[in-house]
Amino acid sequence: MPIMSRRHALGLLAGASLLPARAFAHVAPPRNEIRGALAERFTEAATKGTFLAYKVEEYLIIASDTERSGEARLPASTFKIANSLIALEIGVVADPDKDVFKWDGVTRSIEAWNKDHTLRSAIAVSAVPVFQEIARRIGPERMQKYLEELDYGNHDIGGGIDQFWLSGALRIDPVEQVDFIDRLRRGALPVAKRSQDLTRDIIPVTKVGDAVIHYKSGLLGKEQGALGWMVGWVDKGDQPTVFALNMDCPEPRHVEARMTVAQACLKDIGAL
């Protein structure tokens, strides 16, 4: 059931100002709930964060809090979804399995990055250098055009064509993450069907019982706030759920906990 469209948000619980007030472009907003118990999942992980989910068939948006779900942050590697989509749309990548990005020979701390990659293998290991090269090939003019057309976050590519989502000016909040992911999931973005189909196909997945989680993680360094993201959607039968989580990750154990916390929250709302 298509409900999310451009620059929208959640006035959760009619009459209450619980999240930033942006207006849905459809007739009536979905039902909304704040479930404070979800915040306990972050407490259990000894950190702070937020979780937001849209249960499509129930026409229901669930949030763990009223503030952080509307705070815009750097998207970090969750932007690789949009970066891939744009690259496929304009032909920077023609085939996600055949076009090869040669390793530049620079040895980096993440061993999986020190090799040649296709788009599919690069997004699987979140190879930042590959996506920086993709962004350079897209270029500022086309990147700006597509961020505006896709209505991705605040559309701001300030800070360098290969840095704007890592340390530059791009910002997106969990509400906007869910909106963008939901439009991609439905094939409702203003780009070719093939580009959306291929992007959905290369996004990493993990199975939990009879559910499949399509997801992309993201992580900012200490200089940018040590923030971790996990965004995506769950397919469980005919009950899809779109979600976005971000959490403070000051220690390595928090980085590892992103998926654990996301799955715990998804189980709490009955999505897994």
Buried (B, 14 or more C-beta within 10 A) or exposed (E): EEBBBBEBBBBBBEEEEBBBEBEBEEEEBBBBBBBEEBBEBBEEBEBEBBBBBBBBEBBBBBBBBBEBBBBBBBBBBBBBBBBBBBBBBBEBBEEBEEBEBEBEEEEEEEEEBBEEBBBBBBBBBBBBBBBBBBBBBBEBEBBBBBBEBBBBBBBBBEBBBBBBBBBBBBBBBBBBBBBBBBBBBBBEBEBEEEBBEBBBEBBBEEEBEEBBBBBBBBBBEEEBBBBBBBBBBBBBEEBBBBBBBBBBBBEEEBBEBBBEBBBBBBBBBEBB
